[in-house]
Amino acid sequence: MAEDLKEAKVPVYIAADNITSPLGLTSSKNFEALKQGRSGIATHNDPALSAEPVTASLFAEDDQLFQQESQYTRFEQLLIASIKEAITQIDFDTTSENTILILSSTKGNIYLLETEQYNDELAKRIALHTSAKLIQQYFGFKHQPVIISNACISGVSALLTGTRLIRTGQYENAVVVGADVISKFIVTGFQSFKALSAGPCKPFDRDRDGLNLGEGAATVILSSADKFKNKIKVAGGAVSDDANHISGPSRTGEELGTAIKNALIEADLTPQDVGLISAHGTATPYNDEMEAKAITYAGLANAPLNSLKGYYGHTLGAAGLIESVITLWSVKESLIIPTLGFNELGTTPVEVNTSLKQSAIDHAVKTASGFGGCNAAIVFSK
Amino acid sequence: MSTSKYYISASSIVSNHTLVKNQQQLYVDDVVDNAPAFFLSVYQHFGFNYPKFYKMDNLSKLGWLTAEVLLKDSFDKARYQPNQTGVILANANSSLDADLRYFESVADIPSPALFVYTLPNIVIGEICIRHGFKGENAFYIQEQFDADFIVGQVSYLLDQNLLQACICGWVDVLKDNYKAGLFLIEKEQKENSLDFSAINLNCLLEGKQI
């Protein structure tokens, strides 16, 4: 069967995409913002988040995106807004038998704990499968949605799960959506880890001192339908684990490096073919160094690299999707986005891109790593 | 998609104060009245010695113990490279049990030791650290165990030779309700292997005869 699958590998195209973030409610508005060097990151003095100021990319409390009186939570409203905009682009039928919904999030509705009394009913309301069911019903998806919660690689993992479900012929289309909402629960947790930077984050920089959190959602519609054959493809992808530490990355980066290598093998590419790496680049001292080592291990030290955390912060379960969408747009527009916040290299040498650069990109790699020692890489090809 | 040419080499089920391996009841403790006490009772009964166990949250303790029993005397680690073995798990309650404990600490001093467990896939990390597994891994949230989906995902990874062996199954804890069922999936049939099928996974998890 392995041979059969290889011989007749089902192509997986990116049929449509959306980013719903503080920088805009469509992919195009987001890409435009990044081209202009605009960031969603600002310092917030909000006692509901933290007693201390928090530098993060957040929606305004009263953003028109959100309705106060709604049966859907803020998290679910983000998912709905993102899917809705993506499906209108291609007049997509969500009720087809051949379509699956895949949802990615780390914490979903967990912030309800902050304002509501805990009981069995609240536990059910918080559950990701409750949100998934509501979204399924809203759009009329036929099948029970797939939900992935795999720390900070969730978004990339969701794309790979969708790709694989299409490759096996189980579905023709996968609507992959991810979101996370930043609240006190998450902010205090990252503060307790001393992982947050007081100012805007500095990915791969010598003076990087932590990450910024961010909220948002993104959708990628994957399809094997012929009508999308001129669009960008998912060419390969892989996941690995460090088996080293639950909250600290590998010392060698070999495990993420192996995921990148395996993704390139599936895509039938060599490191020289890669025109862009969209790194995880959280701007914590350990993550970025591990990633630089992994990229070197995979033979990609000379490929142009960026981190988008300076624009969005770390959007957790949405990060892999938001950053994949920007990467797709970079391939499409032959334009590499600069690494906002980067000034002077502070890791094992990698080719950090610092300016808005015209460059024909045939193949791009997106990487992610997260707590639990998980790593993921996905390859997009023209 | 519910059948596969691969094999369940071993199974380990923990629920209702009872531990069952390969359909044989190995341990019962009816005396303890809460989940963490039962997990400690299992740990002590089998004489495990892994000090990190005490630091883990309940989800990781349950997954770690179930994997420990699953693999003991049933898994020849030397047959595989680290990146040839993976872990694919699912549950209904994500990390809510740990989330509640962490959020209690927020009112006082937020605890990093509790926060780190507020992700369901940390149990995968703990199992990978213990056994040196570096292969593909994923954590899915399902209202109920979706054996068909798990068989599909694991079979794909084995078909593509991304993995040669996989630990898969269900690990769920919320307060004193817990249930775990882990399965060792391999490509070669061994004595007492079962076919890797959704029906067999469901029967084993529910303690029904095959």
Interface residues (C-beta under 8 A of the other chain):
Chain A: M1 A2 L5 T106 K107 G108 I110 L113 E114 Y118 A123 I126 A127 L128 H129 A132 K133 Q144 V146 I147 I148 S149 N150 A151 S157 T161 R164 L165 R167 T168 Q170 K184 F185 T188 G189 Q191 S192 F193 A238 V239 S240 D241 D242 A243 N244 H245 I246 S247 E255 T258 N262 E266 G370 F371 G372 G373 C374
Chain B: M1 K5 P82 N83 G86 V87 A92 N93 S94 L96 D99 L100 Y102 F103 V106 I109 P110 S111 P112 F115 V116 T118 L119 P120 N121 I122 I124 G125 E126 C128 I129 H131 G132 F133 K134 G135 E136 N137 A138 F139 Y140 I141 Q142 E143 D146 F149 G152 Q153 Y156 D159 Q160 N161 L162 L174
